[in-house]
Amino acid sequence: MSRELDSQNIIEFGSWAGVNAIFLATALAELYPDAKVYALDTYEGMPTVDEQYDMVEAGRFQVEGGIEGIRAYASSLGLKNIEFVQGLFQDTLPPLLATGVKFGLAHVDADIYSACKYAQDTVWPSLVKGAYITYDDPLDSTNMGAMQALEEMIVERDIRTEQMFPHPVLRAHL
């Protein structure tokens, strides 16, 4: 991320055990102390999937200790700049966006079509000019839904990728 962006806040869609979000929050604490990481996930495993697009089964990615264990670990590291938001994106994202928060990075790691599509389309207006959008899963052969959502975003928004491997990276509002 860049100091030139109007926001250095990060939103992660699909946080599973919180490892990536905790890493990002640790880096943000050093680089951009006023920025925050929002880690959205059910923290109870995958919701129902669309078998037309998604090969991952519902219920996969459950975490031993659940969200409370993840929060306790982040707290033990002294991280105060991370918020774990539990629930489906369509339930948790609108109230978060209603606060007016803006993001310099959106990391989409949701694996399934419906979640990736909803996340990328709904967060788009809250991305600052030049914000980065990264995807974790579309190049994995079992995550065709994530690839479908990514392809739709590229076509619908007429945007180009800055990088495809190992993870697709795009820029918003350029």
N, CA and C atoms as an extended XYZ file, in Angstrom:
522
Properties=species:S:1:pos:R:3:atomname:S:1:resname:S:1:resid:I:1 pbc="F F F"
N         0.836       -1.174        0.000 N   MET     1
C         0.000        0.000        0.000 CA  MET     1
C         0.876        1.231        0.000 C   MET     1
N         0.250        2.330       -0.240 N   SER     2
C         0.986        3.572       -0.390 CA  SER     2
C         0.420        4.652        0.523 C   SER     2
N         1.301        5.482        1.019 N   ARG     3
C         0.864        6.631        1.816 CA  ARG     3
C         0.064        7.609        0.971 C   ARG     3
N         0.195        7.507       -0.342 N   GLU     4
C        -0.520        8.404       -1.245 CA  GLU     4
C        -2.009        8.091       -1.327 C   GLU     4
N        -2.419        6.907       -0.893 N   LEU     5
C        -3.836        6.564       -0.893 CA  LEU     5
C        -4.545        7.335        0.212 C   LEU     5
N        -5.809        7.642       -0.012 N   ASP     6
C        -6.585        8.378        0.985 CA  ASP     6
C        -6.965        7.536        2.202 C   ASP     6
N        -6.749        6.242        2.124 N   SER     7
C        -7.005        5.352        3.263 CA  SER     7
C        -6.045        4.175        3.201 C   SER     7
N        -5.572        3.759        4.360 N   GLN     8
C        -4.745        2.557        4.441 CA  GLN     8
C        -5.492        1.424        5.158 C   GLN     8
N        -6.768        1.625        5.430 N   ASN     9
C        -7.559        0.559        6.041 CA  ASN     9
C        -7.631       -0.634        5.099 C   ASN     9
N        -7.718       -1.808        5.689 N   ILE    10
C        -7.781       -3.058        4.928 CA  ILE    10
C        -9.043       -3.808        5.316 C   ILE    10
N        -9.695       -4.391        4.312 N   ILE    11
C       -10.817       -5.284        4.573 CA  ILE    11
C       -10.495       -6.634        3.956 C   ILE    11
N       -10.677       -7.671        4.753 N   GLU    12
C       -10.422       -9.029        4.280 CA  GLU    12
C       -11.735       -9.801        4.290 C   GLU    12
N       -12.084      -10.323        3.130 N   PHE    13
C       -13.288      -11.138        2.988 CA  PHE    13
C       -12.882      -12.601        2.993 C   PHE    13
N       -13.160      -13.272        4.096 N   GLY    14
C       -12.740      -14.658        4.260 CA  GLY    14
C       -11.445      -14.680        5.043 C   GLY    14
N       -11.555      -14.834        6.336 N   SER    15
C       -10.388      -14.732        7.203 CA  SER    15
C        -9.997      -16.061        7.835 C   SER    15
N       -10.877      -17.039        7.758 N   TRP    16
C       -10.688      -18.386        8.293 CA  TRP    16
C       -10.131      -18.338        9.717 C   TRP    16
N        -8.851      -18.616        9.916 N   ALA    17
C        -8.254      -18.656       11.250 CA  ALA    17
C        -7.633      -17.317       11.649 C   ALA    17
N        -7.769      -16.312       10.798 N   GLY    18
C        -7.281      -14.981       11.121 CA  GLY    18
C        -5.804      -14.744       10.905 C   GLY    18
N        -5.081      -15.725       10.393 N   VAL    19
C        -3.623      -15.612       10.264 CA  VAL    19
C        -3.225      -14.456        9.357 C   VAL    19
N        -3.828      -14.362        8.181 N   ASN    20
C        -3.488      -13.284        7.257 CA  ASN    20
C        -3.872      -11.924        7.836 C   ASN    20
N        -5.050      -11.841        8.431 N   ALA    21
C        -5.499      -10.582        9.023 CA  ALA    21
C        -4.569      -10.142       10.151 C   ALA    21
N        -4.119      -11.080       10.960 N   ILE    22
C        -3.196      -10.757       12.052 CA  ILE    22
C        -1.860      -10.281       11.497 C   ILE    22
N        -1.380      -10.928       10.440 N   PHE    23
C        -0.148      -10.476        9.787 CA  PHE    23
C        -0.314       -9.049        9.268 C   PHE    23
N        -1.428       -8.789        8.582 N   LEU    24
C        -1.668       -7.448        8.036 CA  LEU    24
C        -1.778       -6.411        9.149 C   LEU    24
N        -2.457       -6.746       10.229 N   ALA    25
C        -2.599       -5.812       11.349 CA  ALA    25
C        -1.253       -5.519       12.003 C   ALA    25
N        -0.396       -6.517       12.079 N   THR    26
C         0.943       -6.326       12.641 CA  THR    26
C         1.741       -5.352       11.779 C   THR    26
N         1.678       -5.535       10.465 N   ALA    27
C         2.383       -4.626        9.556 CA  ALA    27
C         1.786       -3.225        9.618 C   ALA    27
N         0.457       -3.125        9.628 N   LEU    28
C        -0.189       -1.809        9.692 CA  LEU    28
C         0.186       -1.057       10.955 C   LEU    28
N         0.285       -1.759       12.064 N   ALA    29
C         0.627       -1.109       13.331 CA  ALA    29
C         1.958       -0.376       13.228 C   ALA    29
N         2.876       -0.928       12.458 N   GLU    30
C         4.187       -0.297       12.266 CA  GLU    30
C         4.157        0.791       11.197 C   GLU    30
N         3.503        0.506       10.081 N   LEU    31
C         3.554        1.407        8.922 CA  LEU    31
C         2.515        2.518        8.956 C   LEU    31
N         1.304        2.178        9.368 N   TYR    32
C         0.178        3.119        9.366 CA  TYR    32
C        -0.603        2.943       10.667 C   TYR    32
N        -0.117        3.499       11.771 N   PRO    33
C        -0.715        3.241       13.088 CA  PRO    33
C        -2.188        3.624       13.211 C   PRO    33
N        -2.665        4.511       12.358 N   ASP    34
C        -4.068        4.919       12.447 CA  ASP    34
C        -4.996        4.037       11.617 C   ASP    34
N        -4.436        3.122       10.841 N   ALA    35
C        -5.242        2.260        9.973 CA  ALA    35
C        -5.708        1.019       10.728 C   ALA    35
N        -6.708        0.365       10.147 N   LYS    36
C        -7.326       -0.780       10.809 CA  LYS    36
C        -7.599       -1.890        9.795 C   LYS    36
N        -7.583       -3.122       10.279 N   VAL    37
C        -7.945       -4.294        9.481 CA  VAL    37
C        -9.319       -4.775        9.942 C   VAL    37
N       -10.193       -4.988        8.981 N   TYR    38
C       -11.510       -5.563        9.232 CA  TYR    38
C       -11.517       -6.946        8.601 C   TYR    38
N       -11.656       -7.982        9.406 N   ALA    39
C       -11.583       -9.366        8.938 CA  ALA    39
C       -12.970      -10.000        9.018 C   ALA    39
N       -13.609      -10.151        7.867 N   LEU    40
C       -14.971      -10.668        7.801 CA  LEU    40
C       -14.975      -12.155        7.454 C   LEU    40
N       -15.751      -12.912        8.198 N   ASP    41
C       -15.863      -14.352        7.958 CA  ASP    41
C       -17.018      -14.878        8.813 C   ASP    41
N       -17.510      -16.059        8.459 N   THR    42
C       -18.495      -16.698        9.337 CA  THR    42
C       -17.809      -17.228       10.585 C   THR    42
N       -16.529      -17.558       10.458 N   TYR    43
C       -15.744      -18.194       11.520 CA  TYR    43
C       -16.400      -19.488       12.000 C   TYR    43
N       -17.271      -20.036       11.155 N   GLU    44
C       -17.945      -21.306       11.454 CA  GLU    44
C       -17.896      -22.242       10.254 C   GLU    44
N       -17.071      -21.947        9.287 N   GLY    45
C       -16.975      -22.771        8.088 CA  GLY    45
C       -17.756      -22.184        6.926 C   GLY    45
N       -17.608      -22.814        5.780 N   MET    46
C       -18.246      -22.340        4.552 CA  MET    46
C       -19.771      -22.411        4.641 C   MET    46
N       -20.448      -21.375        4.125 N   PRO    47
C       -21.909      -21.449        4.025 CA  PRO    47
C       -22.297      -22.359        2.850 C   PRO    47
N       -23.563      -22.430        2.556 N   THR    48
C       -24.042      -23.212        1.420 CA  THR    48
C       -23.385      -22.705        0.145 C   THR    48
N       -22.997      -23.630       -0.721 N   VAL    49
C       -22.303      -23.261       -1.952 CA  VAL    49
C       -23.157      -23.599       -3.169 C   VAL    49
N       -22.803      -23.015       -4.308 N   ASP    50
C       -23.452      -23.283       -5.591 CA  ASP    50
C       -22.600      -24.301       -6.330 C   ASP    50
N       -23.090      -25.511       -6.450 N   GLU    51
C       -22.299      -26.584       -7.048 CA  GLU    51
C       -21.965      -26.327       -8.514 C   GLU    51
N       -22.659      -25.396       -9.164 N   GLN    52
C       -22.333      -25.036      -10.545 CA  GLN    52
C       -20.945      -24.397      -10.617 C   GLN    52
N       -20.577      -23.639       -9.588 N   TYR    53
C       -19.312      -22.910       -9.582 CA  TYR    53
C       -18.310      -23.419       -8.552 C   TYR    53
N       -18.808      -23.910       -7.435 N   ASP    54
C       -17.955      -24.116       -6.270 CA  ASP    54
C       -17.723      -25.592       -5.963 C   ASP    54
N       -16.453      -25.945       -5.765 N   MET    55
C       -16.106      -27.329       -5.454 CA  MET    55
C       -15.815      -27.535       -3.965 C   MET    55
N       -15.786      -26.470       -3.208 N   VAL    56
C       -15.551      -26.576       -1.768 CA  VAL    56
C       -16.885      -26.899       -1.094 C   VAL    56
N       -16.859      -27.751       -0.101 N   GLU    57
C       -18.108      -28.165        0.526 CA  GLU    57
C       -18.492      -27.228        1.673 C   GLU    57
N       -19.802      -27.097        1.861 N   ALA    58
C       -20.316      -26.293        2.969 CA  ALA    58
C       -19.778      -26.861        4.281 C   ALA    58
N       -19.435      -25.987        5.207 N   GLY    59
C       -18.921      -26.404        6.508 CA  GLY    59
C       -17.409      -26.513        6.585 C   GLY    59
N       -16.740      -26.532        5.439 N   ARG    60
C       -15.276      -26.634        5.449 CA  ARG    60
C       -14.660      -25.354        6.031 C   ARG    60
N       -13.487      -25.454        6.558 N   PHE    61
C       -12.728      -24.339        7.141 CA  PHE    61
C       -13.263      -23.903        8.498 C   PHE    61
N       -13.736      -24.840        9.288 N   GLN    62
C       -14.089      -24.508       10.662 CA  GLN    62
C       -12.802      -24.385       11.467 C   GLN    62
N       -12.807      -23.528       12.455 N   VAL    63
C       -11.608      -23.265       13.246 CA  VAL    63
C       -11.814      -23.737       14.677 C   VAL    63
N       -10.880      -24.551       15.148 N   GLU    64
C       -10.931      -24.984       16.545 CA  GLU    64
C       -10.748      -23.755       17.439 C   GLU    64
N       -11.615      -23.604       18.397 N   GLY    65
C       -11.558      -22.437       19.277 CA  GLY    65
C       -12.411      -21.291       18.776 C   GLY    65
N       -12.829      -21.361       17.501 N   GLY    66
C       -13.721      -20.362       16.929 CA  GLY    66
C       -13.172      -18.947       16.975 C   GLY    66
N       -14.065      -18.017       16.806 N   ILE    67
C       -13.675      -16.608       16.739 CA  ILE    67
C       -13.099      -16.118       18.069 C   ILE    67
N       -13.561      -16.664       19.180 N   GLU    68
C       -13.032      -16.221       20.479 CA  GLU    68
C       -11.558      -16.582       20.623 C   GLU    68
N       -11.182      -17.748       20.124 N   GLY    69
C        -9.774      -18.136       20.147 CA  GLY    69
C        -8.920      -17.234       19.272 C   GLY    69
N        -9.462      -16.852       18.129 N   ILE    70
C        -8.744      -15.954       17.215 CA  ILE    70
C        -8.581      -14.582       17.859 C   ILE    70
N        -9.655      -14.074       18.433 N   ARG    71
C        -9.588      -12.766       19.103 CA  ARG    71
C        -8.587      -12.793       20.261 C   ARG    71
N        -8.591      -13.870       21.018 N   ALA    72
C        -7.667      -13.988       22.153 CA  ALA    72
C        -6.222      -13.987       21.671 C   ALA    72
N        -5.958      -14.685       20.575 N   TYR    73
C        -4.595      -14.714       20.040 CA  TYR    73
C        -4.168      -13.322       19.576 C   TYR    73
N        -5.031      -12.630       18.847 N   ALA    74
C        -4.703      -11.274       18.387 CA  ALA    74
C        -4.467      -10.349       19.579 C   ALA    74
N        -5.276      -10.489       20.595 N   SER    75
C        -5.121       -9.677       21.802 CA  SER    75
C        -3.803       -9.979       22.506 C   SER    75
N        -3.408      -11.260       22.526 N   SER    76
C        -2.145      -11.632       23.176 CA  SER    76
C        -0.944      -11.018       22.464 C   SER    76
N        -1.128      -10.657       21.196 N   LEU    77
C        -0.062       -9.998       20.434 CA  LEU    77
C        -0.092       -8.485       20.603 C   LEU    77
N        -1.079       -7.999       21.342 N   GLY    78
C        -1.198       -6.566       21.578 CA  GLY    78
C        -1.826       -5.804       20.426 C   GLY    78
N        -2.483       -6.500       19.521 N   LEU    79
C        -3.081       -5.839       18.358 CA  LEU    79
C        -4.399       -5.175       18.740 C   LEU    79
N        -4.464       -3.878       18.512 N   LYS    80
C        -5.673       -3.121       18.798 CA  LYS    80
C        -6.306       -2.586       17.511 C   LYS    80
N        -5.672       -2.872       16.390 N   ASN    81
C        -6.107       -2.313       15.110 CA  ASN    81
C        -6.770       -3.352       14.208 C   ASN    81
N        -7.387       -4.351       14.804 N   ILE    82
C        -8.028       -5.407       14.027 CA  ILE    82
C        -9.414       -5.676       14.596 C   ILE    82
N       -10.366       -5.801       13.698 N   GLU    83
C       -11.733       -6.112       14.102 CA  GLU    83
C       -12.185       -7.360       13.353 C   GLU    83
N       -12.501       -8.399       14.097 N   PHE    84
C       -13.024       -9.629       13.512 CA  PHE    84
C       -14.545       -9.508       13.467 C   PHE    84
N       -15.094       -9.556       12.264 N   VAL    85
C       -16.527       -9.349       12.053 CA  VAL    85
C       -17.143      -10.680       11.642 C   VAL    85
N       -17.973      -11.239       12.516 N   GLN    86
C       -18.511      -12.585       12.289 CA  GLN    86
C       -19.891      -12.544       11.647 C   GLN    86
N       -20.047      -13.356       10.598 N   GLY    87
C       -21.336      -13.506        9.931 CA  GLY    87
C       -21.155      -13.549        8.428 C   GLY    87
N       -22.260      -13.718        7.727 N   LEU    88
C       -22.229      -13.683        6.267 CA  LEU    88
C       -21.976      -12.255        5.802 C   LEU    88
N       -21.275      -12.099        4.705 N   PHE    89
C       -20.933      -10.760        4.212 CA  PHE    89
C       -22.178       -9.896        4.027 C   PHE    89
N       -23.241      -10.479        3.479 N   GLN    90
C       -24.443       -9.692        3.204 CA  GLN    90
C       -25.114       -9.204        4.491 C   GLN    90
N       -24.775       -9.812        5.620 N   ASP    91
C       -25.314       -9.363        6.907 CA  ASP    91
C       -24.383       -8.387        7.621 C   ASP    91
N       -23.088       -8.555        7.446 N   THR    92
C       -22.123       -7.762        8.223 CA  THR    92
C       -21.519       -6.586        7.465 C   THR    92
N       -21.437       -6.678        6.154 N   LEU    93
C       -20.794       -5.603        5.393 CA  LEU    93
C       -21.623       -4.318        5.345 C   LEU    93
N       -22.934       -4.361        5.085 N   PRO    94
C       -23.687       -3.102        5.024 CA  PRO    94
C       -23.577       -2.233        6.279 C   PRO    94
N       -23.698       -2.789        7.498 N   PRO    95
C       -23.535       -1.922        8.669 CA  PRO    95
C       -22.127       -1.330        8.783 C   PRO    95
N       -21.126       -2.097        8.390 N   LEU    96
C       -19.757       -1.583        8.423 CA  LEU    96
C       -19.597       -0.429        7.438 C   LEU    96
N       -20.071       -0.621        6.217 N   LEU    97
C       -19.942        0.432        5.206 CA  LEU    97
C       -20.769        1.662        5.560 C   LEU    97
N       -21.864        1.472        6.283 N   ALA    98
C       -22.710        2.598        6.692 CA  ALA    98
C       -21.972        3.563        7.615 C   ALA    98
N       -20.875        3.117        8.219 N   THR    99
C       -20.083        4.003        9.080 CA  THR    99
C       -19.251        4.986        8.262 C   THR    99
N       -19.160        4.752        6.941 N   GLY   100
C       -18.379        5.635        6.079 CA  GLY   100
C       -16.919        5.248        5.942 C   GLY   100
N       -16.520        4.120        6.499 N   VAL   101
C       -15.127        3.686        6.414 CA  VAL   101
C       -14.732        3.474        4.952 C   VAL   101
N       -13.494        3.848        4.624 N   LYS   102
C       -12.927        3.669        3.284 CA  LYS   102
C       -11.722        2.744        3.388 C   LYS   102
N       -11.376        2.128        2.264 N   PHE   103
C       -10.313        1.126        2.263 CA  PHE   103
C        -9.284        1.386        1.167 C   PHE   103
N        -8.027        1.100        1.492 N   GLY   104
C        -6.944        1.149        0.519 CA  GLY   104
C        -6.611       -0.221       -0.024 C   GLY   104
N        -7.118       -1.272        0.645 N   LEU   105
C        -6.901       -2.644        0.199 CA  LEU   105
C        -8.106       -3.490        0.565 C   LEU   105
N        -8.592       -4.239       -0.423 N   ALA   106
C        -9.611       -5.262       -0.186 CA  ALA   106
C        -9.005       -6.587       -0.611 C   ALA   106
N        -8.944       -7.521        0.318 N   HIS   107
C        -8.405       -8.853        0.029 CA  HIS   107
C        -9.573       -9.833        0.022 C   HIS   107
N        -9.831      -10.423       -1.149 N   VAL   108
C       -10.964      -11.329       -1.313 CA  VAL   108
C       -10.441      -12.766       -1.267 C   VAL   108
N       -10.755      -13.445       -0.184 N   ASP   109
C       -10.293      -14.815        0.056 CA  ASP   109
C       -11.492      -15.665        0.472 C   ASP   109
N       -12.562      -15.556       -0.313 N   ALA   110
C       -13.828      -16.167        0.084 CA  ALA   110
C       -14.120      -17.497       -0.605 C   ALA   110
N       -13.329      -17.890       -1.566 N   ASP   111
C       -13.401      -19.197       -2.224 CA  ASP   111
C       -14.617      -19.428       -3.119 C   ASP   111
N       -15.789      -18.971       -2.723 N   ILE   112
C       -17.002      -19.327       -3.465 CA  ILE   112
C       -17.570      -18.129       -4.230 C   ILE   112
N       -18.247      -18.442       -5.317 N   TYR   113
C       -18.741      -17.408       -6.229 CA  TYR   113
C       -19.602      -16.362       -5.530 C   TYR   113
N       -20.654      -16.787       -4.853 N   SER   114
C       -21.600      -15.825       -4.287 CA  SER   114
C       -20.924      -14.868       -3.309 C   SER   114
N       -20.029      -15.376       -2.495 N   ALA   115
C       -19.339      -14.538       -1.509 CA  ALA   115
C       -18.364      -13.575       -2.176 C   ALA   115
N       -17.586      -14.071       -3.136 N   CYS   116
C       -16.636      -13.202       -3.849 CA  CYS   116
C       -17.373      -12.115       -4.616 C   CYS   116
N       -18.419      -12.502       -5.329 N   LYS   117
C       -19.190      -11.550       -6.135 CA  LYS   117
C       -19.806      -10.474       -5.245 C   LYS   117
N       -20.441      -10.886       -4.161 N   TYR   118
C       -21.057       -9.921       -3.260 CA  TYR   118
C       -20.007       -8.985       -2.671 C   TYR   118
N       -18.919       -9.538       -2.198 N   ALA   119
C       -17.877       -8.731       -1.561 CA  ALA   119
C       -17.319       -7.693       -2.519 C   ALA   119
N       -16.896       -8.122       -3.704 N   GLN   120
C       -16.248       -7.189       -4.633 CA  GLN   120
C       -17.214       -6.110       -5.115 C   GLN   120
N       -18.461       -6.472       -5.367 N   ASP   121
C       -19.423       -5.488       -5.865 CA  ASP   121
C       -19.855       -4.512       -4.781 C   ASP   121
N       -20.010       -4.995       -3.571 N   THR   122
C       -20.522       -4.156       -2.493 CA  THR   122
C       -19.448       -3.241       -1.913 C   THR   122
N       -18.216       -3.690       -1.852 N   VAL   123
C       -17.153       -2.858       -1.277 CA  VAL   123
C       -16.645       -1.814       -2.274 C   VAL   123
N       -16.856       -2.020       -3.556 N   TRP   124
C       -16.294       -1.148       -4.598 CA  TRP   124
C       -16.455        0.347       -4.301 C   TRP   124
N       -17.658        0.846       -3.965 N   PRO   125
C       -17.795        2.286       -3.699 CA  PRO   125
C       -16.995        2.774       -2.486 C   PRO   125
N       -16.585        1.876       -1.625 N   SER   126
C       -15.832        2.256       -0.423 CA  SER   126
C       -14.326        2.117       -0.596 C   SER   126
N       -13.892        1.810       -1.812 N   LEU   127
C       -12.460        1.759       -2.111 CA  LEU   127
C       -12.014        3.133       -2.585 C   LEU   127
N       -10.924        3.625       -2.030 N   VAL   128
C       -10.409        4.926       -2.445 CA  VAL   128
C        -9.761        4.805       -3.822 C   VAL   128
N        -9.571        5.929       -4.474 N   LYS   129
C        -8.925        5.929       -5.783 CA  LYS   129
C        -7.543        5.285       -5.672 C   LYS   129
N        -7.304        4.304       -6.535 N   GLY   130
C        -6.028        3.602       -6.542 CA  GLY   130
C        -5.935        2.445       -5.565 C   GLY   130
N        -7.009        2.174       -4.827 N   ALA   131
C        -7.000        1.064       -3.862 CA  ALA   131
C        -6.673       -0.245       -4.570 C   ALA   131
N        -6.079       -1.126       -3.824 N   TYR   132
C        -5.732       -2.447       -4.347 CA  TYR   132
C        -6.840       -3.441       -4.008 C   TYR   132
N        -7.112       -4.331       -4.954 N   ILE   133
C        -8.025       -5.448       -4.734 CA  ILE   133
C        -7.233       -6.700       -5.060 C   ILE   133
N        -7.076       -7.568       -4.081 N   THR   134
C        -6.336       -8.808       -4.305 CA  THR   134
C        -7.269       -9.995       -4.086 C   THR   134
N        -6.975      -11.057       -4.801 N   TYR   135
C        -7.770      -12.288       -4.709 CA  TYR   135
C        -6.838      -13.429       -4.347 C   TYR   135
N        -7.283      -14.267       -3.436 N   ASP   136
C        -6.442      -15.367       -2.991 CA  ASP   136
C        -6.640      -16.631       -3.814 C   ASP   136
N        -7.855      -16.911       -4.213 N   ASP   137
C        -8.170      -18.256       -4.678 CA  ASP   137
C        -8.474      -18.496       -6.150 C   ASP   137
N        -8.685      -17.537       -6.997 N   PRO   138
C        -9.213      -17.861       -8.326 CA  PRO   138
C        -8.310      -18.725       -9.198 C   PRO   138
N        -7.035      -18.780       -8.914 N   LEU   139
C        -6.144      -19.593       -9.740 CA  LEU   139
C        -6.079      -21.042       -9.277 C   LEU   139
N        -6.739      -21.351       -8.176 N   ASP   140
C        -6.811      -22.726       -7.680 CA  ASP   140
C        -7.907      -23.457       -8.455 C   ASP   140
N        -7.617      -24.631       -8.941 N   SER   141
C        -8.565      -25.352       -9.798 CA  SER   141
C        -9.866      -25.726       -9.095 C   SER   141
N        -9.895      -25.708       -7.784 N   THR   142
C       -11.133      -26.036       -7.074 CA  THR   142
C       -11.986      -24.804       -6.785 C   THR   142
N       -11.527      -23.636       -7.182 N   ASN   143
C       -12.234      -22.389       -6.868 CA  ASN   143
C       -12.687      -21.659       -8.126 C   ASN   143
N       -13.391      -22.364       -8.979 N   MET   144
C       -13.864      -21.757      -10.222 CA  MET   144
C       -14.859      -20.628       -9.964 C   MET   144
N       -15.579      -20.694       -8.858 N   GLY   145
C       -16.502      -19.619       -8.515 CA  GLY   145
C       -15.772      -18.316       -8.252 C   GLY   145
N       -14.643      -18.391       -7.561 N   ALA   146
C       -13.841      -17.191       -7.310 CA  ALA   146
C       -13.324      -16.621       -8.627 C   ALA   146
N       -12.907      -17.484       -9.553 N   MET   147
C       -12.439      -17.028      -10.861 CA  MET   147
C       -13.574      -16.385      -11.649 C   MET   147
N       -14.758      -16.974      -11.603 N   GLN   148
C       -15.909      -16.405      -12.308 CA  GLN   148
C       -16.205      -14.999      -11.793 C   GLN   148
N       -16.207      -14.819      -10.485 N   ALA   149
C       -16.466      -13.503       -9.898 CA  ALA   149
C       -15.394      -12.501      -10.320 C   ALA   149
N       -14.134      -12.914      -10.291 N   LEU   150
C       -13.036      -12.041      -10.705 CA  LEU   150
C       -13.193      -11.636      -12.166 C   LEU   150
N       -13.473      -12.596      -13.031 N   GLU   151
C       -13.648      -12.286      -14.454 CA  GLU   151
C       -14.798      -11.308      -14.667 C   GLU   151
N       -15.886      -11.493      -13.945 N   GLU   152
C       -17.021      -10.576      -14.067 CA  GLU   152
C       -16.634       -9.169      -13.635 C   GLU   152
N       -15.843       -9.052      -12.575 N   MET   153
C       -15.425       -7.724      -12.136 CA  MET   153
C       -14.575       -7.042      -13.202 C   MET   153
N       -13.648       -7.770      -13.771 N   ILE   154
C       -12.773       -7.206      -14.798 CA  ILE   154
C       -13.592       -6.703      -15.979 C   ILE   154
N       -14.556       -7.487      -16.423 N   VAL   155
C       -15.380       -7.111      -17.573 CA  VAL   155
C       -16.333       -5.975      -17.214 C   VAL   155
N       -17.068       -6.111      -16.116 N   GLU   156
C       -18.074       -5.121      -15.734 CA  GLU   156
C       -17.469       -3.760      -15.417 C   GLU   156
N       -16.292       -3.732      -14.827 N   ARG   157
C       -15.677       -2.459      -14.421 CA  ARG   157
C       -14.614       -1.985      -15.406 C   ARG   157
N       -14.371       -2.792      -16.432 N   ASP   158
C       -13.365       -2.475      -17.448 CA  ASP   158
C       -12.035       -2.102      -16.788 C   ASP   158
N       -11.581       -2.980      -15.912 N   ILE   159
C       -10.307       -2.754      -15.243 CA  ILE   159
C        -9.313       -3.820      -15.665 C   ILE   159
N        -8.058       -3.531      -15.472 N   ARG   160
C        -6.979       -4.444      -15.852 CA  ARG   160
C        -6.293       -4.968      -14.597 C   ARG   160
N        -5.735       -6.137      -14.729 N   THR   161
C        -4.972       -6.675      -13.612 CA  THR   161
C        -3.552       -6.129      -13.671 C   THR   161
N        -2.991       -5.863      -12.516 N   GLU   162
C        -1.587       -5.466      -12.439 CA  GLU   162
C        -0.707       -6.694      -12.323 C   GLU   162
N        -1.301       -7.766      -11.844 N   GLN   163
C        -0.557       -9.006      -11.614 CA  GLN   163
C        -1.580      -10.134      -11.589 C   GLN   163
N        -1.197      -11.306      -12.099 N   MET   164
C        -2.090      -12.464      -12.025 CA  MET   164
C        -1.530      -13.577      -11.146 C   MET   164
N        -0.229      -13.711      -11.085 N   PHE   165
C         0.354      -14.820      -10.339 CA  PHE   165
C         1.323      -14.284       -9.298 C   PHE   165
N         1.333      -14.786       -8.102 N   PRO   166
C         0.559      -15.919       -7.614 CA  PRO   166
C        -0.873      -15.554       -7.217 C   PRO   166
N        -1.169      -14.255       -7.063 N   HIS   167
C        -2.517      -13.819       -6.712 CA  HIS   167
C        -2.885      -12.617       -7.574 C   HIS   167
N        -4.087      -12.617       -8.142 N   PRO   168
C        -4.511      -11.473       -8.951 CA  PRO   168
C        -4.570      -10.189       -8.125 C   PRO   168
N        -4.069       -9.103       -8.714 N   VAL   169
C        -4.077       -7.784       -8.092 CA  VAL   169
C        -4.658       -6.797       -9.093 C   VAL   169
N        -5.649       -6.015       -8.655 N   LEU   170
C        -6.266       -4.995       -9.489 CA  LEU   170
C        -6.233       -3.675       -8.736 C   LEU   170
N        -6.502       -2.573       -9.447 N   ARG   171
C        -6.579       -1.247       -8.816 CA  ARG   171
C        -7.958       -0.653       -9.073 C   ARG   171
N        -8.502        0.039       -8.099 N   ALA   172
C        -9.848        0.611       -8.188 CA  ALA   172
C        -9.813        2.068       -8.621 C   ALA   172
N       -10.790        2.441       -9.398 N   HIS   173
C       -11.082        3.838       -9.747 CA  HIS   173
C        -9.933        4.570      -10.436 C   HIS   173
N        -9.152        3.869      -11.227 N   LEU   174
C        -8.071        4.545      -11.960 CA  LEU   174
C        -8.497        4.826      -13.379 C   LEU   174
